[in-house]
Amino acid sequence: MKNIHISIITHIIGICLIAEGVFIFFDILISTIFHDGLLIPLLESTFITLFFGFSFYLSTKPKIYNKPSIKESFLIVTLSWVFISLFGTLPYLLSNSIPNFTDAFFETVSGFTTTGSSIITDIEALPKSILFWRSETHWIGGMGIIALVITVLPSSQISKNHLFSAEGSFFNTEKIQPRLIDVVKRVWLIYIILTIIESISLMLAGMNWFDAICHSFATIATGGFSTQNNSVVDYSPTIQYILILFMFLSGINFILHYLFVLGKIKKVFQNEELKAYFLITIIITLLLSYSNFSVYQSVEVSFRQSLFQVVSILTATGFSSTDYEQWAYFAQHLLFFTMFIGACVGSTGGGIKIARHIILIKSLKAHIKKAIHPNAVTPIRFNKKVLTERQLSSTSSFIIIYLLTFVFGLFIMMATGLDPKSASSSVITTLGGIGPGYGSIGPMNNFAEISELGKYYLSFNMILGRLEIISVLSLFTGSFYKI
């Protein structure tokens, strides 16, 4: 491919693998603490990952970093996520925790993309170090592996804007510092602080330190891997409320968290997407609470279970506090509809994102007004800023592509043998990074019985959704390879 600098791509992939190797090293410490007998497999995993990471990094180090083009950025981001997923299988494979490569790859991709779909039938039987690695993959992928690399690359070396936008970590974020690197570092700091605060809160509520850290990794990253077979069903109401709070906070644009810390509270609460996020959560929760009262016969339990699942699905975390397939059909269908909404842009949550829905609704209203009053000037504003035609087109195009991807995936998964209910939920839950679905992959089941072809397709679907589709799909178009 002409005009593609392979050295830049390989160099950054090398940095990603080095970072991954460092994170695997922490599992060695956990293995030592709990004496689970996996020191050798984890040392081997660390060595192999670091060896290839440094080999890529040192053998292809560019003399001068140029601004990566859009094409290079798409390649860097997509290939980086594929490579970290491939090497992320090593702790599972070498420890024999997940001996099958297909299953190990699915579990790893699900972890890094913060989807939370799992093929493991007995989670509690896994060694502590492997449980910790599952949770770590969430935490690494939550903010984005490229976002992590951006913070360690010298600022003078490379323009990172294309890389950052290609990963889909943020969407039209307003500048709070003159340099992108400063924004990313401060967001990472908030990410770490929230993780620490939640871990302490869960421990104070009665959870042991290991489970508290693992669940905090999964919550702040909106991932959903639990250390328990029944997710968080058996935890106390206090712990469930703490998880609700931090899932909700993680579904908010992290730029707004930073503005809040700066004391710009008025600006935070004037944000259109945040207000819609609150409103959607409240409305759906109240509807479900009313519907579920006949199931739980308690106002508090009905409200808590409804709120938990709404926040879990809306933020694409995927924790389960109850078997929602036992709910009335109205409640089940409403929760399924929630899977298409998504969290806020700039959050660790997945899905279409609330901002895009707001913009689409405003575009439709403007189109109707224009049809009635052809000469009317109908500028479309979002957070008091007039949107350009390119922004409007990009938003509507993304939603259309997202829905077409869902329909295409539905037929693929039905072709693998799944019933329509399981097939549709498997596609939307992996595309949106949600985790559990309905039918054979419901909250009390998992993805173990999905065919190998289905697991590979859903793994692709998870990466596709995490990178917000365009970065990945562009690699399969003829125009990408034209000069």
Buried (B, 14 or more C-beta within 10 A) or exposed (E): EEEBBEBBBBBBBBBBBBBBBEBBBBBBEBBEEBEBEBBEBBBBBBBBBBEBBBEBBEEBEBEEBEEBBEBBBBBBBBBBBBBBBBBBBBBBBBBEBBEBEBBBBBBBBBBBBBBBBBBBEEBEEBBBBBBBBBBBBBBBBBBBBBBBBBBEBEEEEBBBEBBBBBBBBBBBBBEBEEEBBEBBBBBBEBBEEBBEBBBEBBBEBEBEEBBBBBBBBBBBBBBBBBBBBBBBBEBEBBBBBBBBBBBBBBBBBBBBBBBBBEEBEEBBEEBBBBEBBEEBBEEBBBBBBBBBBEBBEEEEBBBBBBBBBBBBBBBBBBBBBBBBBEBEEEBBEBBBEBBBBBBBBBBBBBBBBBBBBBBBEBBEEBEEEEEEEEEEEEEBEBBEEEBEEEBBEBBBEBBEBBEEBBEEBBEBBBEBBBEEBBBBBBBBBBBBBBBBBBBBBBBBBBBBBBBEBBBBBBBBBBBBBBBBBBBBBBEEEEEBEEE
